[in-house]
């Protein structure tokens, strides 16, 4: 029974991670910028859209870990740097900054809403028999 719950938790965590990765992929509709020090241009996200990927740091930071003993999982971004603001960057993107200097570009909550029904099915798998 314990092995089944941990296995289902791992499968659910992988599913949520892949959903977040898909949310962070694709075109955005914000302003067009030039990457500093280059001639390369990219389109940023507009407020309310998931963040655009300029260098892929946020996508690479998405990870998951499962605590088998407690039967809990963490899915989300690792800390991107040791000192603020890099440390808080993923949270600032999700929620925006106090005072509204950075407007929210949610990616975690929408991803969870997309994945929620399947996560519930995964976690219930092998328990309904």
C-alpha atoms as one frame of an Amber mdcrd trajectory, in Angstrom:
protein
   0.000   0.000   0.000   2.826   2.396   0.908   4.678   1.685  -2.342   1.538
   2.398  -4.383   0.945   5.754  -2.719   4.555   6.862  -3.221   4.579   5.670
  -6.831   1.318   7.511  -7.579   2.689  10.635  -5.888   5.798  10.510  -8.088
   3.691  10.084 -11.237   1.463  13.003 -10.207   4.515  15.197  -9.533   5.982
  14.385 -12.959   2.636  15.196 -14.578   2.426  18.573 -12.831   6.036  19.394
 -13.749   5.367  18.608 -17.419   2.212  20.757 -17.326   4.203  23.675 -15.897
   6.833  23.211 -18.621   4.124  23.361 -21.319   2.671  26.491 -19.694   6.101
  28.136 -19.907   6.416  27.297 -23.618   5.021  29.195 -26.551   4.586  32.671
 -27.953   3.604  35.680 -25.888   1.993  38.995 -26.781   4.014  41.552 -24.784
   6.576  44.104 -25.874   9.519  43.260 -28.145  12.975  43.808 -26.640  16.561
  43.417 -27.794  18.658  41.088 -25.636  21.336  43.292 -24.038  24.713  42.906
 -25.736  23.280  41.274 -28.850  21.110  41.927 -31.871  18.710  39.159 -30.873
  15.139  40.179 -30.175  12.482  38.486 -28.081   8.856  39.115 -27.187   8.108
  39.438 -23.483   4.913  38.295 -21.847   2.066  40.672 -21.195   0.700  40.935
 -17.652  -1.557  37.954 -16.961   0.282  35.672 -19.421   2.811  33.069 -18.301
   6.364  34.447 -18.371   8.186  34.488 -21.705  11.419  32.540 -21.835  14.375
  34.756 -22.645  17.188  32.487 -21.478  15.252  29.481 -20.130  16.371  29.928
 -16.499  12.872  29.569 -15.062  12.102  26.479 -17.164  15.379  24.850 -16.096
  14.609  25.670 -12.455  11.319  23.719 -12.431  11.861  20.503 -10.503  10.109
  18.087  -8.210  10.990  16.048  -5.190   8.989  13.493  -3.265   9.346  12.876
   0.463   8.508   9.177   0.704   8.330   9.153   4.492   5.841  12.025   4.701
   4.176  11.109   1.401   4.331  14.665   0.110   5.706  16.266  -3.031   7.135
  19.639  -3.978   6.788  20.751  -7.591   7.988  24.169  -8.651  11.003  26.360
  -9.250  14.233  25.905  -7.361  15.804  29.109  -6.093  17.499  30.797  -9.041
  20.157  32.618  -7.029  21.331  33.231  -3.537  20.686  36.952  -3.228  17.475
  38.873  -3.842  15.974  39.640  -6.297  17.060  36.434  -8.145  15.991  34.338
  -5.168  12.474  35.772  -5.284  12.127  36.047  -9.076   9.835  33.007  -9.600
   7.487  34.230  -6.860   7.494  37.786  -8.244   6.533  36.452 -11.656   3.687
  34.388 -10.223   2.201  36.990  -7.870   3.645  40.322  -8.993   5.459  42.712
  -6.701   4.010  44.720  -3.841   3.073  48.120  -5.202   2.576  46.747  -8.703
   5.973  47.504 -10.260   6.013  43.932 -11.590   2.558  42.782 -12.667   1.670
  39.080 -12.203   2.564  36.579 -14.882   1.090  33.443 -13.311   2.350  30.049
 -14.404   2.037  27.791 -11.323  -1.645  28.315 -10.459  -2.884  27.973 -14.072
  -0.738  24.850 -14.537  -2.169  23.292 -11.389  -5.726  24.047 -12.516  -5.023
  22.348 -15.862  -3.428  19.310 -14.193  -5.689  18.998 -11.125  -8.250  16.516
 -12.466  -5.567  14.167 -13.797  -3.538  14.459 -10.574  -6.593  13.386  -8.595
  -7.109  10.399 -10.919  -3.427   9.443 -10.603  -3.484   9.635  -6.806  -6.675
   7.551  -6.633  -5.348   4.930  -9.091  -5.215   1.424  -7.580  -7.266   2.568
  -4.554 -10.723   2.299  -6.100 -10.443  -1.416  -6.916
